[in-house]
């Protein structure tokens, strides 16, 4: 009587073609999962970059509006105690300082945003190790 073959065959009892077929299927599934992970990770990072670019644009618009309004108001106040050109210069420098703070904060946040999909890179390394082990 022959022993009955079960579905849980040991890998060393399975034909080489079956093992390579399974490896190809698993590798294909793994690549698909890695691509999905990379897309998700990059979308998240792009969202953060977009948000900081938005802050940068809003900061610039506010700086411009402030420049116009403050220069007009402060110059009107300071003209009584100093020449108009000096009043305009002082007011412009103050507004420029505020604009610089807003813009530099946004640029610093953008520089800190890392675009490399670190999690995907790490799992790709793990996958490569797994494939090497499967081929041995």
Secondary structure by P-SEA (a helix, b strand, c coil): cccccccccccccccaaaaaaaaaaaaaaaaaaaaaaaaaaaaaaaaaaaaaaaaaaaaaaaaaaaaaaaaaaaaaaacccccaaaaaaaaaaaaaaaaaaaaaaaaaaaaaccccaaaaaaaaaaaaaaaaaaac
